[in-house]
Amino acid sequence: MNVTAQLLAQFSSINATTVAMTTSMGVAVIIIATTLLAARRQRLAVARLEERVTHLNAGLSLLTNTTEDGLRGIALELTRLAGAAETRPRTVVSARQRIAAAAVHGKSVQDIASTEQVSEGEVLLHLLLDKLRTEGAHAEVC
């Protein structure tokens, strides 16, 4: 009986040690999984923020180009109405003209966007504005 009691005592101590190790390993796995999930969420948040900043930059660039074109047009019209000699716009080719010329030469929207360092949406908007401008020129007959 004495041997049986000793064997039971040893099995009890082994069982308690195994349970403690298993519990600590389970806690460690939970901590690692939680850390990995938090890191993944942070990476996704940073990626979304970078995308939003890129869109903001593209929108600001388009707004700047549009404002410059509009103010140049207003200045030309004011000069014309004032009777002064008509000033010629700068000979520098604007982004819209470069984009339209590239599209006429058969470049894809992606190629044009990478060359001009703008978004594809901005390229499409410039092409649409150019198309509307040419259609408007044909419509002005009066």
C-alpha positions in Angstrom: 0.0 0.0 0.0 2.8 2.3 0.7 4.0 1.9 -2.9 0.5 2.7 -4.3 0.3 5.8 -2.2 3.7 7.0 -3.4 2.7 6.4 -7.1 -0.6 8.3 -6.6 1.3 11.2 -5.0 3.7 11.3 -7.9 0.9 11.2 -10.5 -0.9 14.0 -8.5 2.2 16.2 -8.6 2.7 15.5 -12.4 -0.9 16.2 -13.1 -0.8 19.5 -11.1 2.4 20.6 -13.0 0.9 19.7 -16.4 -2.3 21.7 -15.6 -0.2 24.7 -14.5 2.0 24.5 -17.6 -1.0 24.1 -19.9 -2.8 27.0 -18.3 0.3 29.3 -18.6 0.7 28.3 -22.2 -2.9 29.0 -22.9 -2.6 32.5 -21.4 0.6 33.1 -23.4 -1.2 32.1 -26.7 -4.1 34.4 -25.8 -1.8 37.3 -25.2 0.1 36.7 -28.4 -3.1 36.5 -30.4 -4.5 39.7 -28.9 -1.2 41.5 -29.7 -1.3 40.3 -33.3 -4.9 41.4 -33.7 -4.1 44.9 -32.3 -1.1 45.2 -34.6 -3.2 44.2 -37.6 -5.9 46.8 -36.8 -3.2 49.5 -36.4 -1.7 48.6 -39.8 -5.1 48.8 -41.5 -5.8 52.2 -39.8 -2.5 53.6 -41.0 -3.2 52.3 -44.5 -6.6 54.0 -44.6 -5.1 57.2 -43.3 -2.4 57.2 -46.0 -5.0 56.6 -48.7 -7.1 59.5 -47.4 -4.1 61.8 -47.4 -3.3 60.8 -50.9 -6.8 61.6 -52.1 -6.7 64.9 -50.2 -3.4 65.8 -52.0 -4.9 64.9 -55.4 -8.0 66.9 -54.7 -6.0 69.9 -53.6 -3.9 69.7 -56.7 -7.0 69.6 -58.9 -8.5 72.5 -57.0 -5.3 74.5 -57.4 -5.2 73.9 -61.2 -8.9 74.7 -61.6 -8.6 77.9 -59.6 -5.6 79.1 -61.6 -7.4 78.4 -64.9 -10.5 80.2 -63.6 -8.6 83.3 -62.4 -6.6 83.5 -65.6 -9.9 83.4 -67.5 -11.3 86.2 -65.3 -8.2 88.3 -65.8 -8.4 87.9 -69.6 -12.1 88.8 -69.6 -11.5 91.9 -67.4 -8.7 93.0 -69.7 -10.9 92.5 -72.7 -13.8 94.4 -71.2 -11.5 97.2 -70.1 -10.4 97.7 -73.7 -6.8 97.0 -73.0 -4.7 94.9 -75.3 -5.6 91.2 -74.8 -2.9 89.4 -72.9 -1.8 86.0 -74.0 -1.9 83.2 -71.6 1.4 81.8 -70.6 2.9 79.4 -73.1 3.6 76.9 -70.4 1.5 73.9 -71.2 -1.0 73.2 -68.4 -1.5 69.7 -66.9 -4.9 69.5 -68.7 -3.3 70.1 -72.1 -0.6 67.5 -71.4 -3.1 65.0 -70.3 -5.3 65.6 -73.3 -2.3 65.3 -75.7 -1.2 62.1 -74.0 -4.8 60.6 -74.4 -4.9 61.6 -78.0 -1.6 59.8 -78.6 -3.2 56.6 -77.1 -1.7 56.5 -73.6 -3.7 54.7 -71.0 -5.1 56.5 -68.0 -2.8 54.6 -65.7 0.3 55.7 -67.8 -0.8 59.3 -67.8 -1.5 59.3 -64.1 2.0 57.9 -63.3 3.7 60.3 -65.7 1.8 63.4 -64.3 2.0 62.0 -60.8 -1.7 62.5 -60.2 -4.5 60.1 -59.4 -6.4 58.2 -62.2 -9.6 60.1 -61.1 -7.9 63.4 -61.7 -6.8 62.3 -65.2 -10.3 61.2 -66.0 -11.6 64.6 -64.7 -9.2 66.5 -66.9 -10.2 64.5 -69.9 -13.9 65.1 -69.2 -13.2 68.9 -68.8 -11.3 68.9 -72.1 -14.1 67.1 -73.8 -16.7 69.5 -72.4 -14.6 72.5 -73.4 -14.3 71.3 -77.0 -18.1 70.5 -77.2 -18.8 74.0 -75.7 -16.7 75.6 -78.3 -18.7 74.0 -81.1 -21.9 75.0 -79.4 -21.1 78.7 -79.3 -22.3 79.8 -82.7 -24.1 83.1 -81.7 
